[in-house]
Amino acid sequence: MSLGKFFMFLGGLIFVIGLFLSYSSGLSLLSWFGKLPGDIHIKNEQSVIFIPFTSMIVVSLIITLGLNFIAWLMKP
């Protein structure tokens, strides 16, 4: 597969995931994101600060495990 086709596939995949996440607000698929212990949410009169530390660690672990599993499957 050429590099151009790979990037076109990757872009299409990101687009489909974005559509799914945009229109799945009624689903509780990602309702946990930003509500875990360790996520910082500060509301002030003039501003809101949101720092999802724990949620991003969980997402990073899921992505790492998924990519390692795919690499393990593709190993000859």
C-alpha positions in Angstrom: 0.0 0.0 0.0 1.4 3.4 -1.0 1.8 6.1 1.6 -0.8 8.3 -0.1 -3.5 5.5 0.1 -2.6 4.9 3.7 -3.1 8.5 4.6 -6.4 8.6 2.6 -7.6 5.5 4.6 -6.5 7.0 7.9 -8.3 10.3 7.1 -11.4 8.4 6.2 -11.3 6.4 9.4 -10.8 9.5 11.5 -13.8 11.1 9.7 -16.0 8.1 10.4 -15.0 8.1 14.0 -15.7 11.8 14.3 -19.1 11.4 12.8 -19.9 8.5 15.2 -18.8 10.6 18.2 -20.7 13.7 17.0 -24.0 11.9 16.6 -23.8 9.4 19.5 -24.5 12.0 22.2 -27.6 10.0 23.2 -25.5 6.9 23.8 -23.6 6.5 27.1 -20.5 5.2 25.3 -18.2 8.0 26.4 -20.2 9.3 29.4 -17.3 8.4 31.8 -14.9 10.7 30.0 -14.0 13.6 32.2 -15.8 12.3 35.2 -13.1 10.0 36.6 -11.3 10.7 39.9 -8.3 12.8 39.1 -9.9 14.8 36.3 -9.8 18.5 37.1 -12.8 20.7 36.4 -12.7 24.3 37.7 -15.6 26.7 37.2 -15.1 30.4 37.8 -17.4 33.3 37.2 -15.6 34.2 34.0 -13.9 31.0 32.9 -14.0 27.2 32.9 -10.8 25.0 33.1 -11.1 21.3 32.3 -8.0 19.1 32.5 -8.9 15.3 32.1 -5.7 13.8 33.5 -7.1 10.4 34.5 -9.3 10.1 31.4 -6.4 10.7 29.1 -4.3 8.0 30.9 -7.1 5.5 30.4 -7.4 6.4 26.7 -3.7 6.1 26.3 -3.7 2.7 27.9 -6.5 1.5 25.6 -4.8 2.8 22.5 -1.4 1.2 23.6 -3.0 -2.1 24.3 -4.9 -2.1 21.0 -1.8 -1.2 18.9 0.3 -3.8 20.7 -2.3 -6.4 20.0 -2.5 -5.5 16.3 1.3 -5.7 16.1 1.3 -9.1 17.8 -1.3 -10.3 15.3 0.8 -9.1 12.3 4.0 -10.6 13.6 5.1 -13.6 11.4 
